[in-house]
Every structure is written in structure tokens, then in C-alpha cells.
Amino acid sequence: MTTTTVATSLGTDREVRRYLDVRDLLPGVDNPTPLVRLNHVVASNQGEVYLKLEWLNPFGSLKDRAASYLLAGLVERGLLGERDVVEATSGNTGIALAALAALSGIGVTVTIPDGVPEEKKIILRMLGAEVWETPDDLCPVDLPKDGAIALARSLAASEQGGRFVMTDQYSNPDNVTAHYETTGPEIWRQTDGRVGWFVTGLGTGGTITGVGRFLKERDPSIRVVGIEPQPGHRLPGLRSFQEAKQPEILDWDVIDDVIRVDDGPAYDTTKRLWREEGLTVGPSTGAVVHAIRQLETTTGDVVVGVSADSGFKYTSYFEEILGDEGLPRI
């Protein structure tokens, strides 16, 4: 008599990088994003400077962490039901939400400033998200980004019974919890508790609040520095609080300093990171590294900066800054 053996699932095994679901790639203390040292763009007397490469998350950015917590929070609190998710985004949170929601058959609508790179809007549509662009005159606020927030909140509040529920990354504490429970512990473990400086861009406030809170509970002497762009900037994902409302979840008590960065130096540093470090980062990373070079660090310091996403979503922006550089001369 012949017996038939039924194959069983191999199962997820991170040691050999085998996964049953793309969500198994989401980061955590046992599955951290890489920490990579900068060897050329910063001076050797500025200590050991590392970038946490968040673009190696499964959906391509730091926002994968927050999106997974925001969506899970809606489900756990019974707020989602049969409704669609709506969120205001400059791209990355929307991309992560759309990817995660697609896996569960949840509809996603995003409101997005019309100045966001076209690459991000195309990615959102590829993931099945409904994309509402918000020009200046669409909402009665000063900025397109705040206009996107206002539109998302109005959609969530409209229609009896409500088609939409908003994840609301700017005021939802789940955003902070994501970084308190994952990004902060990862950095602490990856640096053997030696991190002395943490530097990240100011956007929703979730990253700097969650990581800053975690690190300062371990060592109050750790310096937490936020990077703020100038008004009228073209550094997607960052917010200038000189022209935009401050997010409700932002906790100034964990922030030691804020450095304001102009677009020019940020893009110049981004170009250097590509060409001298081989790191294909986005422009907010250039802003972070430019700011790190201004810090009064010493040889023994360990500095960790956040590299929120890659540069592949910004090629249209980079085309502008490159101009005729590299074109063959006839």
C-alpha cells in the first residue's frame, strides 16, 4: 500500500529570510531595519554616525511602522467595520496603508498635496488607493498639506453612517506607540545602548516623540534633535511649523534642539550620500545628515539619524537639481 505524504507549510523563518506574508517583513526588535555607518560624508572627529535605513521596510519607508499600528488600532477598537480608511499624507503613510489594506480587502482613500512627486501618486494608484489631490484653493487653510488634513477629516465626518474612518496620523497616539515599541528599542539594541544623539525630521511628530521618549527613559542624557525645513520647502515628509500647524502628538519635552535646513544644502547632501556612500536616499535624509554635520559631537559619540525613505520616489525632483549635469557633450 502506498501512502501519500501531505506537504506542510514551511512557515516563516527570519533566520533564512522565508516569509508566508509580506507583513512578516514589518520591523521590530527581532527584525530591525539596518543601521549603516557613514564613512565619507561626515568628518571622522564627529564620532560614529549611523543612518537607520527605513526604506528597507517592506513598503519602502519609515511610515510602514506607523501605518501598521494605525490600521491595527482601528481594528482592535472596532472602529473600522465595513468602512474605508481615509488619510492625509505626503505619500509614504498612504502607500503603507494602501498596501496593508489591500491585503485585507479594505478600501483606502488618500488626500495628498498636489505638489507631492508624481511617482508617489502613481504608486498609490497602483496599490488601488483613491487619490484626492488638494491644491491651495480647495480648502480654507494656508497650506496644501494642512488642506489635505482638513479634507480627510471632512470626508471622515461626512455622510450619515459614515463611509470613512480616518487613521489620523497627526493626532493618533498609535503613531507614537509604533516608534516607542519598535524603532526606539531597535536603536538601543543595535548601538549596545551607546547612542548619544538621535536625529530625525519633524513631520507628524510620531517618530521623534516615540523614539525620543523610549531613549530618554533609558538614558536622559541622550540628545534628541528635530530637523525642520524652511517655509516653502521641497522636502517631502517634513513640516515647517512656521507655516503649518503643529501635530497634536508631538511632545516637545523629549526634544533638545531643532535645526532648520534649507532645500539647497539638503539636496546637495543627498547627492553626496548617493555618490560617496552608495546610499540611494530621499531628500529628507540629506536634510538630516546636513544637520548632523552641524552638531557639536566628539570622536567618541554615537549618532543615529533616520533615513526615512529612498530616492526612487523623487526622480522628477532630482532631474531638476541635476540639470544638464552628466549629459554627453557633442
N, C-alpha and C positions, 0 to 999 in steps of 0.2 A: 504493500500500500504506500502510495506517495503522499507526503504531507506538504501542504503549501504554507510557506512562511510569509506572513503579512508584514510588509515593511513598516517600521515605526518611524516617527519623525525624529530627525537628528537633534532637533531642539536648538535653542540659542546658546552659543558658547563664545563669549567675548575673547577668550584666550586665542582661539583660532579665527576670530572675526567672522563668525557664522551667525546669521540672524533670521528669525522667522518673520519679522515685520520691521519695516523701516523705522518704526517708533522705538525699537530696541536700540537704535543708534543715538537716541537722545542722551545728553551728557549727564553725568553725576559723579560722585566721588570715586566710584569704581569704574567709571568710563569717562575720564576727563578729556576735555579738548587740550591739544598740545600747548606747552609753554616753550617758546623758542627764543634763544638769546640773540640780541643784536650785536654784531661784531664789527660793523664798519660805520654805521650812520651816527652812532654816539661815541663820545670820547671814552677812552679806557679809564680815565680818572673819575668818571661819573658812576662807577660801580657796575654791577651786573644788571643789565637792563633786558627784561624779557617781555615778549608780546604773547598774550593768550589768544591763540588763533581760533576765534569763534566762527569763522567762515568754514571750518571743517565740521560743523554741525550738519545734520542730515538735510536741512532745508536752507543751509547757506549763510546763517548769521547768528549773532548773539540772541536775536529775538525768538529763536526756537525754544529757548528755556521759558521765557515769559508766556509765549503762546500756549505751550503745553499745560502750564499751570492755570492760565486764564480759562481755557476750554474745560479742563478737568473741574475747576471750581464751579462753573455753571452747571455741569452735570451733577456734581455732588450735592449742590444746594437745590436741585430740582428746578432750576430757572430756565433750562433750555427747552425741554419738552419737544414739540414739533416745530419750533420756531427756527428761523435762520439767524445766523450771527452777523452783526454789523460792527465794524470797527473803523476808526480813523487811523490812517497810517501814512508814513512816508515810504512804505514799501515792504520792509523786512518783516514786521509783525504780521501784516496782511498775507504775505507769502507763506509764512509758517502756519498761520491759522487756516489758510485755504488748503494747504497740503494735509494738515491733520484732520480738518473737517471732511475732506474728500474721502478719507479712509473710513469715515463713519457715516457717510451719506448725508452730511449736514451742509446746508447751503450757506454761502458766505457772500456778503456784500461789503465792499470797502469804499470809503470816501478818502480821496487822495488829492493833495495839491497838484495842480496841473503842471507845475514846474519840475516835478519828480522825473527822473530819467525815464525815457520811453521803454528801456529794457525792463524795468521793474513792472510797468503796466502790462507789458506783453507776457511776462512770467505769471502775473496774477490771472490774466485771462486764460492762459494755458492750463492753469490749475482749476479753472471753472468758476472763478470768482466774478461777481458782477462789480464792475468798476465805475464809480461815480467820481469824476474829476471836479474839483472846486476852484474855479477862478475867483479872483478878488471880489467881483461884484455879485457872487452867488449868495454869500451870507453876510449879514451886517456886522462884520468884525474887521479888525485891522489887517490880519494876516491870512493868507491862504491856508496855512496849517491849522490855525485856530478855526478857520471856516470849515475845514474838513471835520474837526471835532464837533462843531455846532451842528453840522448836517447829520453826522452819525447819531448824535443824541436826539435830534428831532425825529429821525427815522425810527429810533427805538421807542420814542414816546408816542408816535402816531398810530392811527388805526385802532379801533376798538378790538380788544382781544390781543392785538399786537402781533404783527408778523415777525418782528425783530427783537432780539435781545442783544445788548451791547456788552462786549467784554471790557471795554473802557480801561485801556492800559494806563491812562494818565491818572486815574483815581482808584483803581482796584488794587488792594494790598496783596493780592496773589502775585502781582508783578514783582513786588519786593521779596515775597517769600521764595519765589523761584531762585533768586540770586543768593538769598540768605542760606538756603538749603543746598544749593549746588555750586555756584560759581565761587563763593567765598570759601567753603571748605576745600574745594579743589585747589585753589591758590595756596591756601595754608599748607596743605599736604604736599603740593608739588615743590614748594620752597623750603620744606622742612621747618616751617614756622619762622623763617628768616626774613620774610617780606617786610620791608621798612616803608615802602611807598606804594600806593595804589593809585593809578591814574586812568580816568575814563571820561568819555564825552558826556555832556549833560543833554538828556533828551526827555524821556518820560520820568526819569528820576529813580526808576526801579533798580538799575544796576548799581549805581553809586550808593544808594540807600541800603540795599540788601547786603552787598559785599562789604561796604564800609562798616555797617553795624556788626556783621559777623567778625571781621578782622579786629575791630576795636574792642570787642568783648574778650578776644584772646590777648591782645597787646594794645593798650590805649595809646602807646607812643607811635603807632603806625600812622603815617601821614596819608590822608585821603584827599586827592586833588581832582577837581572837576574841570573839564575843558568846555569853554563856551565860545561859540562863534560870534563874529561881529554882526550887527544888523545888516540885513540884505545879503547874507552869505549864500554860498552854494556848496554847503557841506551837509548833504542829506543825512538825516538821522539825528542831527544836533539841533538844539534850540537856543536862540538868543533871548534871554529873559529881559533884555532891554526893549524887545518888541513883541514878546509873546507872554502869555500867562504862565505862571509857574505851576507845574503839576501838583496836585494835591498830595501825592505820595512822596514827594521829595522832602527829605529830612536834612535840614541844614546843620543839625547838631553833629552829624558824622563827617561833615566836610570841613577840612582845614584851610583850603585855599581854592580859588578859582582863577584860571589863566585864560585870558581871551586871545583867540588866534584869528588872524586874517586868512582869507582864502589863499592868497599867493604863497606864503610860506607852507601852508598845509599841503597844497598841490605839489610844490617843489619837493617837500619831504616825501610825499607819496611816490614821486618819480624816483627818488633816491632809494627808497625801500625796494622798489621793483628792480632797479639796476645794480644796486650794491649788495643787497641782502637776498635777492631772488624771491621776495615775498610779494605776491600779487594782491596787494591790499587795496581797500577803498579809501577815499579821501578823508574820512573821519579818523582813520588810523594815522594818516600823515599829520593831522592836527594834534593827535595825542603824542606822537613821537617828537614833533616840533616843540611841544610844551615840555616834554621830559628833558629836552636839551637845555631848557631854561632853568631847571630846578637846581638848587644848591645841594646836590648829592655828593657823596665822597666815595673813595675807592671800595670801601667795604660794604656799601649799601646794596640791597637787592630791591630793584624797582620792577613792578609789574604794570604794564599798560594793556588795555583792551584793544584788540583788533577786531572790530565788530563784524565786518564783512569783507568780501573780496572785491576786487576792482572790476570784475567782469560785468557787473550791473551798471557800470559808469563809463563804458567805452565812448559813448557820444560826448560826455563831458571831457574825457581825455583827448578826444580828437581835436577839440577846441584849443586845449592848452598846448598840444604838440605843434599845431600849426603846420608849417612846412618842414619841420624837423625830420630828418631821416629820409626825405624824398630824394630820389636819384637826380643828380644834376646832369643836364644834357649839354 
